[in-house]
Amino acid sequence: MKSRTNRFLRLSLLAAAITFVGNQSVRAADLTWDNGAVTGSWNGTDANWSGSIWNNATPDNAIFNTDTGTITLTEPITAGSFTFGLTNANTTGSFAGSPLSISGNLLAVADGNNNPGGPLLSFSNDVFVTGDVRIARRVVEFTSGTVTANRVLSAGSWGRFLVNGAAVTIANGIDDSIDGGNTMSVVLEGGSLATPFIKTTTAGFTGLPSDGVVLNGGTLIATAGSSDFIQSYQEPFNWGTRNNMGVGPDGTVIDTNGFDITITKTMQDFGGAGVLTKSGSGTLTLTAANSFSGGTTLNAGSLVLDGAGGGNSRLSGPLTVNPGTTVTLINDDGTGLGFNSGAKITALAINGGSVSSAGAMHIWNYPGGITMTGGTLQSNGGTSDPNGPQLEWVNADVTTLASADTATIGGRIRMRADGGATGITFTVADGDAATDLLVSAAITQASSGMVITKNGLGTMVLSGANNYSGSTIVNEGTLSLTNPVLDDVASVVIGNDAVMNLEFVGNDAIGSIEIDGSGPLPAGNYNSA
């Protein structure tokens, strides 16, 4: 009896041991897609893997080395690794349907003779990569869904990472310089791309800006602060120093997302003129002479323009500054918003935001003029001083729109006669603010005889120590003076139903005065009554 019991125990233990070892022997398989079941479906039931069925629990490693057409995931799939393509062939494919989770890397390669714009691998489903996305000699595109990965790296030369509708988050950056450095481009055409930085080579890409970065639709989101958010590096073949990236006709949004980032690359037009829109709290600093011409719009946070010089601004085209946003100019030579054609602002709209410099800045030949709905434009940090750093002003008339907030121009204005300019016309709408436009800036002139003209039904106040010598013309609405600063030989012209308020104690000598088109009045003393 005792002997049989021991034998039974030994057999039980042996069976248990065999079962345990059997479970441990299950290993992930390298499965190659051949669509053997002719369903085009990736799941745990169809034998589309060289006669095998996908094991989602292991998980298996997925290999694709032929043209696949569209593969539809009919259930969520987990893969150990994902490899698409061969280094001696060009294959294409696309994936759709349920989410794909990859615990290792996603590797996408193609024929070694391909230059930029190689064969396409496209995903329209959710893709979650625990490891890295590695690309060589082909385009990898994400068109919809949610995509996450640790990093995006080059696995060889001339890869392209294309975001075209998906919401993509790369936790630890896009870096072309790892593994000896190669040549990979990054193109955003829709959706969003969230990353702490982008680093590409200076190789010079066929059909792309030299550094291979194009923003043409979609939103680029910073996930960390960076003093060089879109970087260049010199790859081993020493193609030369370049530093260009493109803004396409669909424009782009850069969301600083609460971080402070700096872009040192030169942004240029690529295939047309698109608008760069700044969103998110935090500061975007631009240090290059950007030439993209579609304009710039601030919707949130701050924009710093650093180091403009020689007449070339850090921006060109229209600039729109929306409520609560700020544009600050630093470290420049007074160029400010520029004065060279093609390298300057062409129109300025301040909608409750501010544009400010501690020094001087040029306001130069704006065909679209300056439009203000509240907000502030100022030099000299806003301190009114007839001898301080100035807004160097040529051919830029001002229009203020009706608002509950006062529009303010501060510091100093120096009017110039370049290009036949004769002064500044202010057209001021009547809004809910008691003062629609406050010009606290001291208005000065570089050439004699410069004229200030007031149009519109709103109220405009001049409070600076002005010393321009031309006429002051009030065609409509109200112009108030808080200081006796009109030039002693200048003329004042006040139109029908227009008002000039003298809000100071004392006298202000002028050359002549005309009211209601009646011609110059006789010499004498006149007051607001």
Sequence and secondary structure as in RCSB ss.txt:
>XXXX:A:sequence
MKSRTNRFLRLSLLAAAITFVGNQSVRAADLTWDNGAVTGSWNGTDANWSGSIWNNATPDNAIFNTDTGTITLTE
PITAGSFTFGLTNANTTGSFAGSPLSISGNLLAVADGNNNPGGPLLSFSNDVFVTGDVRIARRVVEFTSGTVTAN
RVLSAGSWGRFLVNGAAVTIANGIDDSIDGGNTMSVVLEGGSLATPFIKTTTAGFTGLPSDGVVLNGGTLIATAG
SSDFIQSYQEPFNWGTRNNMGVGPDGTVIDTNGFDITITKTMQDFGGAGVLTKSGSGTLTLTAANSFSGGTTLNA
GSLVLDGAGGGNSRLSGPLTVNPGTTVTLINDDGTGLGFNSGAKITALAINGGSVSSAGAMHIWNYPGGITMTGG
TLQSNGGTSDPNGPQLEWVNADVTTLASADTATIGGRIRMRADGGATGITFTVADGDAATDLLVSAAITQASSGM
VITKNGLGTMVLSGANNYSGSTIVNEGTLSLTNPVLDDVASVVIGNDAVMNLEFVGNDAIGSIEIDGSGPLPAGN
YNSA
>XXXX:A:secstr
 HHHHHHHHHHHHHHHHHHHHHHHT    EEE   TTSS EESSSS  BTTB   TTTT EEEE S  EEEEESS
 EEES EEE  TT    EEEEES EEESS EEE   TT  SS  EEEE S EEESSEEEE SSEEEE SSEEEES
EEEESSSSEEEEEEEEEEEETT EETTSTT   EEEEEEEEEEEES EEEESS  TTS TT EEE SSEEEESS 
BSSSEEEE  TT      EEEE TT EEEE TT  EEE SEEEESSS   EEEESSSEEEE S     S EEE S
SEEEEE  BTTB S  EEEEE TT EEEEES SS BT  STTSSEEEEEESS EEEESS EEEE  TT EEESS 
EEESGGG   TTS  EEEES  EEE   SS EEEESEEEE  GGG  EEEEEE   SSSSSEEE SEEEESSTT 
EEEEESSSEEEE S     S EEE SSEEEESS  S TT EEEE TT EEEE SSS    SEEEETTS B  SS 
    
